[in-house]
Amino acid sequence: MSHLTYYTYQGFGSDNLKSHAYNQAVRMENQIFISVQAKGGHDRVTGKHSRDIDEHINQAFENVDFVLRDAGGKGWEQVFIVRSYHIHLTDEVQAAMVRNFKKWMPTHKALWTCVGVTRLG
């Protein structure tokens, strides 16, 4: 698949590539697709997660921006669709998501599908 370019950042990203056999992003012409970032609220270097839901979601949004830019994109300003999966889909979680949408996409509003699940892989 020579038309696909894969991206994996050092630290947690390269660790996951070795242990779970997946990349963080793939670029296909002018489109960038990213893997789930929300186990996502992980620190990109250590892989540690915050127990605080706001910090966790804030970090997930920062990770998405980082991965998009690492793949040659412009970050959140180019995002037009978001699918989020949550084990604990509470009002607090949804409020943190909305707050981050407003912060990271101040000039546009993406489509959003928000799904509550029992488990994430």
N, CA, C and O atoms as a DFTB+ gen file, in Angstrom:
484 C
 N C O
     1  1       0.839      -1.189       0.000
     2  2       0.000       0.000       0.000
     3  2       0.877       1.243       0.000
     4  3       0.989       1.929       1.016
     5  1       1.478       1.525      -1.101
     6  2       2.436       2.626      -1.177
     7  2       1.792       3.997      -1.048
     8  3       2.489       4.976      -0.781
     9  1       0.486       4.092      -1.230
    10  2      -0.178       5.380      -1.104
    11  2      -0.510       5.736       0.344
    12  3      -1.057       6.807       0.608
    13  1      -0.191       4.863       1.265
    14  2      -0.429       5.105       2.686
    15  2       0.895       5.394       3.381
    16  3       1.892       4.708       3.156
    17  1       0.889       6.421       4.229
    18  2       2.063       6.740       5.036
    19  2       1.659       6.646       6.499
    20  3       0.708       7.300       6.926
    21  1       2.369       5.843       7.261
    22  2       2.034       5.598       8.664
    23  2       2.896       6.450       9.587
    24  3       4.042       6.774       9.272
    25  1       2.316       6.809      10.743
    26  2       3.007       7.651      11.721
    27  2       2.836       7.068      13.118
    28  3       1.740       6.668      13.511
    29  1       3.925       7.029      13.849
    30  2       3.909       6.624      15.250
    31  2       4.937       7.459      15.988
    32  3       6.112       7.472      15.620
    33  1       4.501       8.154      17.027
    34  2       5.422       8.993      17.792
    35  2       6.190       8.152      18.806
    36  3       5.760       7.062      19.183
    37  1       7.327       8.675      19.238
    38  2       8.179       7.989      20.209
    39  2       7.492       7.921      21.572
    40  3       6.615       8.733      21.871
    41  1       7.882       6.975      22.375
    42  2       7.316       6.811      23.709
    43  2       6.152       5.834      23.660
    44  3       6.290       4.719      23.156
    45  1       5.010       6.252      24.183
    46  2       3.836       5.395      24.269
    47  2       3.407       4.890      22.894
    48  3       2.990       3.740      22.756
    49  1       3.509       5.747      21.877
    50  2       3.123       5.340      20.526
    51  2       3.973       4.202      19.999
    52  3       3.442       3.205      19.508
    53  1       5.291       4.338      20.096
    54  2       6.171       3.271      19.597
    55  2       6.079       2.024      20.475
    56  3       6.240       0.907      19.984
    57  1       5.820       2.207      21.769
    58  2       5.611       1.049      22.645
    59  2       4.382       0.258      22.196
    60  3       4.418      -0.971      22.142
    61  1       3.288       0.971      21.874
    62  2       2.076       0.291      21.409
    63  2       2.277      -0.362      20.048
    64  3       1.698      -1.413      19.774
    65  1       3.086       0.244      19.201
    66  2       3.380      -0.373      17.906
    67  2       4.055      -1.727      18.119
    68  3       3.726      -2.703      17.445
    69  1       4.995      -1.781      19.054
    70  2       5.700      -3.038      19.337
    71  2       4.795      -4.063      20.024
    72  3       4.792      -5.236      19.650
    73  1       4.031      -3.627      21.022
    74  2       3.258      -4.576      21.825
    75  2       1.889      -4.923      21.244
    76  3       1.389      -6.026      21.466
    77  1       1.273      -3.990      20.496
    78  2      -0.085      -4.226      20.007
    79  2      -0.209      -4.143      18.481
    80  3      -1.299      -4.318      17.937
    81  1       0.901      -3.877      17.798
    82  2       0.960      -3.906      16.327
    83  2       0.019      -2.909      15.651
    84  3      -0.660      -3.257      14.685
    85  1      -0.025      -1.661      16.156
    86  2      -0.795      -0.631      15.453
    87  2      -0.071       0.706      15.496
    88  3       0.663       1.003      16.438
    89  1      -0.292       1.504      14.459
    90  2       0.272       2.850      14.359
    91  2      -0.694       3.865      14.946
    92  3      -1.859       3.556      15.198
    93  1      -0.205       5.075      15.161
    94  2      -1.033       6.144      15.711
    95  2      -1.829       6.879      14.639
    96  3      -2.908       7.400      14.919
    97  1      -1.307       6.926      13.418
    98  2      -2.003       7.633      12.338
    99  2      -1.583       7.076      10.996
   100  3      -0.517       6.476      10.855
   101  1      -2.437       7.285      10.018
   102  2      -2.105       6.965       8.635
   103  2      -2.609       8.117       7.770
   104  3      -3.713       8.630       7.958
   105  1      -1.773       8.501       6.827
   106  2      -2.148       9.559       5.883
   107  2      -2.394       8.914       4.526
   108  3      -1.566       8.153       4.025
   109  1      -3.544       9.229       3.942
   110  2      -3.899       8.768       2.612
   111  2      -4.217      10.010       1.786
   112  3      -5.292      10.597       1.910
   113  1      -3.272      10.394       0.951
   114  2      -3.347      11.630       0.176
   115  2      -3.521      12.809       1.133
   116  3      -2.613      13.101       1.911
   117  1      -4.668      13.492       1.094
   118  2      -4.839      14.658       1.969
   119  2      -5.703      14.356       3.191
   120  3      -6.167      15.279       3.860
   121  1      -5.925      13.076       3.489
   122  2      -6.716      12.697       4.655
   123  2      -5.823      12.020       5.692
   124  3      -4.897      11.282       5.354
   125  1      -6.123      12.290       6.962
   126  2      -5.396      11.656       8.064
   127  2      -6.405      10.923       8.935
   128  3      -7.414      11.496       9.346
   129  1      -6.131       9.664       9.212
   130  2      -6.955       8.859      10.104
   131  2      -6.096       8.517      11.316
   132  3      -4.919       8.186      11.174
   133  1      -6.687       8.596      12.511
   134  2      -5.911       8.316      13.719
   135  2      -6.535       7.178      14.509
   136  3      -7.736       6.924      14.424
   137  1      -5.695       6.500      15.278
   138  2      -6.176       5.428      16.142
   139  2      -6.821       6.042      17.376
   140  3      -6.751       7.251      17.600
   141  1      -7.438       5.198      18.155
   142  2      -8.106       5.678      19.365
   143  2      -7.086       6.365      20.268
   144  3      -6.039       5.798      20.583
   145  1      -7.395       7.563      20.671
   146  2      -6.489       8.338      21.505
   147  2      -6.978       8.402      22.933
   148  3      -6.334       9.008      23.790
   149  1      -8.084       7.797      23.185
   150  2      -8.629       8.091      24.476
   151  2      -8.402       7.034      25.489
   152  3      -8.615       7.267      26.679
   153  1      -7.980       5.885      25.075
   154  2      -7.353       5.298      26.206
   155  2      -6.583       6.508      26.578
   156  3      -5.897       6.668      27.587
   157  1      -6.792       7.290      25.659
   158  2      -6.401       8.535      25.128
   159  2      -5.857       9.533      26.075
   160  3      -5.011      10.338      25.686
   161  1      -6.287       9.533      27.284
   162  2      -5.768      10.537      28.180
   163  2      -4.413      10.137      28.702
   164  3      -4.017      10.562      29.787
   165  1      -3.695       9.332      27.954
   166  2      -2.371       8.876      28.398
   167  2      -1.300       9.928      28.122
   168  3      -1.383      10.681      27.152
   169  1      -0.320       9.963      28.975
   170  2       0.862      10.788      28.737
   171  2       1.632      10.135      27.594
   172  3       1.887       8.931      27.629
   173  1       2.002      10.911      26.588
   174  2       2.641      10.347      25.393
   175  2       4.016       9.743      25.670
   176  3       4.472       8.894      24.903
   177  1       4.673      10.150      26.724
   178  2       6.006       9.619      27.030
   179  2       5.910       8.414      27.951
   180  3       6.487       7.363      27.670
   181  1       5.181       8.566      29.052
   182  2       5.138       7.509      30.065
   183  2       3.997       6.518      29.865
   184  3       4.069       5.388      30.348
   185  1       2.945       6.928      29.159
   186  2       1.772       6.075      28.990
   187  2       0.836       6.093      30.176
   188  3      -0.185       5.407      30.166
   189  1       1.165       6.869      31.207
   190  2       0.324       6.924      32.405
   191  2      -0.945       7.730      32.145
   192  3      -0.963       8.662      31.341
   193  1      -2.017       7.335      32.860
   194  2      -3.310       8.000      32.746
   195  2      -3.631       8.750      34.032
   196  3      -3.304       8.297      35.129
   197  1      -4.273       9.894      33.882
   198  2      -4.755      10.617      35.055
   199  2      -6.072      10.000      35.507
   200  3      -6.881       9.584      34.678
   201  1      -6.288       9.939      36.796
   202  2      -7.562       9.462      37.328
   203  2      -8.621      10.563      37.292
   204  3      -9.817      10.284      37.382
   205  1      -8.180      11.805      37.160
   206  2      -9.104      12.932      37.084
   207  2      -9.701      12.994      35.677
   208  3      -8.962      13.095      34.698
   209  1     -11.033      12.935      35.569
   210  2     -11.676      12.840      34.261
   211  2     -11.393      14.062      33.393
   212  3     -11.200      13.922      32.186
   213  1     -11.363      15.255      33.982
   214  2     -11.056      16.454      33.197
   215  2      -9.637      16.397      32.635
   216  3      -9.426      16.681      31.456
   217  1      -8.676      16.037      33.463
   218  2      -7.286      15.923      33.000
   219  2      -7.158      14.844      31.928
   220  3      -6.434      15.011      30.947
   221  1      -7.863      13.743      32.128
   222  2      -7.828      12.628      31.181
   223  2      -8.341      13.075      29.806
   224  3      -7.698      12.818      28.788
   225  1      -9.479      13.732      29.782
   226  2     -10.062      14.177      28.514
   227  2      -9.243      15.305      27.906
   228  3      -9.049      15.344      26.691
   229  1      -8.761      16.223      28.737
   230  2      -7.885      17.289      28.221
   231  2      -6.671      16.690      27.513
   232  3      -6.296      17.137      26.429
   233  1      -6.059      15.676      28.128
   234  2      -4.879      15.038      27.544
   235  2      -5.240      14.320      26.248
   236  3      -4.462      14.337      25.295
   237  1      -6.411      13.691      26.204
   238  2      -6.837      13.012      24.977
   239  2      -6.939      14.004      23.820
   240  3      -6.504      13.705      22.708
   241  1      -7.505      15.173      24.071
   242  2      -7.612      16.195      23.025
   243  2      -6.233      16.688      22.601
   244  3      -5.977      16.891      21.414
   245  1      -5.355      16.876      23.567
   246  2      -3.986      17.291      23.243
   247  2      -3.287      16.219      22.409
   248  3      -2.553      16.535      21.473
   249  1      -3.518      14.943      22.754
   250  2      -2.912      13.846      22.002
   251  2      -3.414      13.809      20.562
   252  3      -2.634      13.579      19.638
   253  1      -4.706      14.034      20.369
   254  2      -5.251      14.070      19.011
   255  2      -4.566      15.169      18.210
   256  3      -4.147      14.940      17.076
   257  1      -4.449      16.352      18.788
   258  2      -3.793      17.465      18.097
   259  2      -2.354      17.102      17.737
   260  3      -1.901      17.360      16.622
   261  1      -1.648      16.509      18.680
   262  2      -0.253      16.120      18.458
   263  2      -0.126      15.109      17.322
   264  3       0.718      15.267      16.439
   265  1      -0.958      14.076      17.342
   266  2      -0.884      13.022      16.329
   267  2      -1.220      13.579      14.945
   268  3      -0.564      13.231      13.963
   269  1      -2.229      14.434      14.862
   270  2      -2.580      15.040      13.571
   271  2      -1.425      15.874      13.025
   272  3      -1.104      15.798      11.839
   273  1      -0.807      16.664      13.885
   274  2       0.321      17.501      13.449
   275  2       1.539      16.642      13.094
   276  3       2.267      16.949      12.150
   277  1       1.754      15.572      13.851
   278  2       2.864      14.663      13.572
   279  2       2.723      14.032      12.184
   280  3       3.717      13.717      11.529
   281  1       1.483      13.855      11.750
   282  2       1.212      13.275      10.430
   283  2       1.136      14.344       9.336
   284  3       0.772      14.046       8.198
   285  1       1.479      15.584       9.681
   286  2       1.517      16.649       8.682
   287  2       0.262      17.475       8.567
   288  3       0.139      18.293       7.655
   289  1      -0.678      17.276       9.482
   290  2      -1.911      18.051       9.461
   291  2      -1.790      19.341      10.250
   292  3      -0.716      19.695      10.735
   293  1      -2.913      20.035      10.368
   294  2      -2.965      21.308      11.090
   295  2      -3.667      21.168      12.434
   296  3      -4.074      22.167      13.027
   297  1      -3.811      19.953      12.914
   298  2      -4.445      19.747      14.206
   299  2      -5.955      19.834      14.115
   300  3      -6.553      19.529      13.083
   301  1      -6.554      20.253      15.205
   302  2      -8.004      20.261      15.342
   303  2      -8.710      21.155      14.331
   304  3      -9.891      20.940      14.058
   305  1      -8.038      22.140      13.771
   306  2      -8.725      23.036      12.835
   307  2      -9.196      22.304      11.583
   308  3     -10.043      22.821      10.854
   309  1      -8.664      21.116      11.318
   310  2      -9.080      20.345      10.150
   311  2     -10.043      19.205      10.489
   312  3     -10.497      18.496       9.591
   313  1     -10.355      19.024      11.754
   314  2     -11.236      17.925      12.161
   315  2     -12.682      18.285      11.829
   316  3     -13.154      19.373      12.160
   317  1     -13.378      17.359      11.172
   318  2     -14.778      17.619      10.849
   319  2     -15.723      16.555      11.394
   320  3     -16.942      16.727      11.358
   321  1     -15.165      15.455      11.898
   322  2     -16.004      14.423      12.504
   323  2     -15.256      13.791      13.681
   324  3     -14.059      13.517      13.599
   325  1     -15.986      13.567      14.772
   326  2     -15.414      12.959      15.977
   327  2     -16.325      11.818      16.411
   328  3     -17.543      11.977      16.493
   329  1     -15.720      10.670      16.687
   330  2     -16.437       9.557      17.308
   331  2     -15.747       9.289      18.632
   332  3     -14.557       8.977      18.670
   333  1     -16.494       9.411      19.713
   334  2     -15.896       9.160      21.026
   335  2     -16.638       8.017      21.705
   336  3     -17.860       7.899      21.609
   337  1     -15.868       7.180      22.392
   338  2     -16.397       6.016      23.082
   339  2     -16.036       6.145      24.556
   340  3     -14.882       6.399      24.901
   341  1     -17.034       5.968      25.426
   342  2     -16.837       6.217      26.857
   343  2     -17.396       5.065      27.684
   344  3     -18.527       4.624      27.477
   345  1     -16.587       4.591      28.618
   346  2     -17.060       3.568      29.545
   347  2     -18.009       4.188      30.562
   348  3     -19.044       3.607      30.890
   349  1     -17.660       5.351      31.052
   350  2     -18.505       6.066      32.014
   351  2     -19.001       7.334      31.341
   352  3     -18.339       8.371      31.396
   353  1     -20.153       7.255      30.711
   354  2     -20.693       8.388      29.968
   355  2     -21.589       9.210      30.893
   356  3     -22.812       9.065      30.900
   357  1     -20.948      10.068      31.662
   358  2     -21.651      10.897      32.634
   359  2     -21.800      12.322      32.108
   360  3     -21.228      12.683      31.079
   361  1     -22.581      13.126      32.835
   362  2     -22.705      14.543      32.485
   363  2     -21.347      15.235      32.560
   364  3     -21.047      16.110      31.747
   365  1     -20.527      14.843      33.538
   366  2     -19.190      15.424      33.689
   367  2     -18.316      15.125      32.466
   368  3     -17.585      15.994      31.992
   369  1     -18.396      13.914      31.969
   370  2     -17.631      13.523      30.782
   371  2     -18.086      14.333      29.575
   372  3     -17.264      14.872      28.834
   373  1     -19.396      14.413      29.383
   374  2     -19.905      15.160      28.233
   375  2     -19.544      16.638      28.327
   376  3     -19.220      17.263      27.317
   377  1     -19.598      17.196      29.523
   378  2     -19.225      18.604      29.707
   379  2     -17.746      18.820      29.379
   380  3     -17.385      19.828      28.771
   381  1     -16.895      17.880      29.777
   382  2     -15.460      17.993      29.471
   383  2     -15.218      17.891      27.967
   384  3     -14.355      18.585      27.429
   385  1     -15.964      17.044      27.297
   386  2     -15.839      16.930      25.840
   387  2     -16.241      18.240      25.171
   388  3     -15.521      18.751      24.313
   389  1     -17.383      18.776      25.563
   390  2     -17.873      20.025      24.962
   391  2     -16.898      21.167      25.228
   392  3     -16.613      21.961      24.331
   393  1     -16.390      21.255      26.444
   394  2     -15.423      22.306      26.782
   395  2     -14.199      22.216      25.878
   396  3     -13.700      23.235      25.400
   397  1     -13.718      21.002      25.645
   398  2     -12.554      20.814      24.774
   399  2     -12.880      21.075      23.310
   400  3     -12.037      21.599      22.583
   401  1     -14.082      20.724      22.858
   402  2     -14.472      21.079      21.488
   403  2     -14.391      22.588      21.295
   404  3     -13.867      23.070      20.291
   405  1     -14.911      23.321      22.263
   406  2     -14.899      24.792      22.170
   407  2     -13.473      25.340      22.202
   408  3     -13.161      26.307      21.507
   409  1     -12.619      24.729      23.001
   410  2     -11.228      25.182      23.093
   411  2     -10.452      24.876      21.814
   412  3      -9.778      25.754      21.274
   413  1     -10.543      23.651      21.331
   414  2      -9.706      23.198      20.223
   415  2     -10.289      23.518      18.848
   416  3      -9.561      23.521      17.856
   417  1     -11.600      23.789      18.780
   418  2     -12.237      24.126      17.498
   419  2     -13.056      25.409      17.643
   420  3     -14.275      25.383      17.477
   421  1     -12.403      26.521      17.950
   422  2     -13.149      27.755      18.208
   423  2     -13.813      28.360      16.975
   424  3     -14.738      29.161      17.110
   425  1     -13.366      27.998      15.788
   426  2     -13.907      28.622      14.577
   427  2     -14.845      27.712      13.791
   428  3     -15.429      28.141      12.796
   429  1     -14.993      26.471      14.222
   430  2     -15.939      25.579      13.551
   431  2     -16.429      24.528      14.540
   432  3     -15.855      24.348      15.614
   433  1     -17.488      23.847      14.165
   434  2     -18.063      22.789      14.990
   435  2     -18.098      21.500      14.175
   436  3     -18.725      21.443      13.117
   437  1     -17.427      20.474      14.670
   438  2     -17.388      19.180      13.983
   439  2     -18.666      18.388      14.254
   440  3     -19.431      18.717      15.161
   441  1     -18.883      17.359      13.469
   442  2     -19.922      16.379      13.767
   443  2     -19.418      15.524      14.924
   444  3     -18.218      15.268      15.029
   445  1     -20.331      15.078      15.802
   446  2     -19.906      14.285      16.954
   447  2     -20.860      13.132      17.182
   448  3     -22.067      13.336      17.311
   449  1     -20.333      11.931      17.232
   450  2     -21.065      10.757      17.662
   451  2     -20.431      10.304      18.963
   452  3     -19.238      10.005      19.010
   453  1     -21.233      10.255      20.019
   454  2     -20.763       9.924      21.366
   455  2     -21.424       8.611      21.781
   456  3     -22.651       8.513      21.803
   457  1     -20.619       7.609      22.107
   458  2     -21.141       6.277      22.374
   459  2     -20.695       5.797      23.751
   460  3     -19.514       5.878      24.089
   461  1     -21.634       5.302      24.538
   462  2     -21.321       4.655      25.802
   463  2     -21.093       3.170      25.553
   464  3     -21.894       2.522      24.879
   465  1     -20.006       2.629      26.092
   466  2     -19.664       1.221      25.885
   467  2     -19.342       0.572      27.230
   468  3     -19.121       1.264      28.223
   469  1     -19.318      -0.736      27.254
   470  2     -18.992      -1.430      28.503
   471  2     -17.500      -1.651      28.677
   472  3     -17.015      -1.828      29.794
   473  1     -16.766      -1.641      27.552
   474  2     -15.329      -1.887      27.644
   475  2     -14.619      -1.342      26.411
   476  3     -15.166      -1.358      25.308
   477  1     -13.397      -0.861      26.611
   478  2     -12.542      -0.444      25.505
   479  2     -11.361      -1.392      25.422
   480  3     -10.880      -1.869      26.450
   481  1     -10.885      -1.673      24.216
   482  2      -9.750      -2.571      24.016
   483  2      -8.442      -1.886      24.251
   484  3      -7.387      -2.507      24.122
